[in-house]
Amino acid sequence: MRLTDAWIHGLRRFGGESPHRVRVDTKLVCLIGANESGKSTVLDALEIAHGDAGVPGPDRTRRQGIPDDHEEV
């Protein structure tokens, strides 16, 4: 069995009304894109589809809700 396409819908950056197609029918070596473009979300979706991970929680970036070195937790 070989994965040729991944359709991602409703997961973080891939929300919206229609699913997004990610083609993986060639020898995929890396995902390239700007910051916050959904690279990690593609990998998370593949893990979920494979059954290796649960559905992730809310998207947290370095700028949102993560304490810095000077904040007491």
C-alpha positions, -999 to +999 in steps of 0.1 A: +000+000+000+013+035-009-001+069+001-006+091-029-028+119-016-038+133+018-070+154+021-069+175+053-100+193+066-108+210+098-074+207+114-057+240+125-045+258+094-066+235+072-100+246+084-126+262+062-153+249+040-134+226+017-107+200+023-071+207+012-052+182-010-016+174-002+000+153-029+026+128-017+028+106-048+064+114-054+094+108-032+086+133-005+117+145+013+107+176+031+079+201+035+088+237+027+067+268+036+066+300+055+062+302+093+026+293+103+018+278+069+007+244+081+038+222+077+035+206+112-002+203+107+004+181+076+026+158+097+001+157+125-027+148+101-006+120+087+000+107+122-037+108+131-046+090+098-020+063+106-033+059+141-001+069+159-015+100+176-047+114+191-063+146+178-041+175+189-053+203+212-056+239+203-028+254+182-003+272+204+025+292+189+055+307+206+037+340+208+005+327+225+001+314+260+036+300+265+055+314+295+089+330+290+120+326+313+109+354+335+074+342+342+067+321+373+046+291+366 
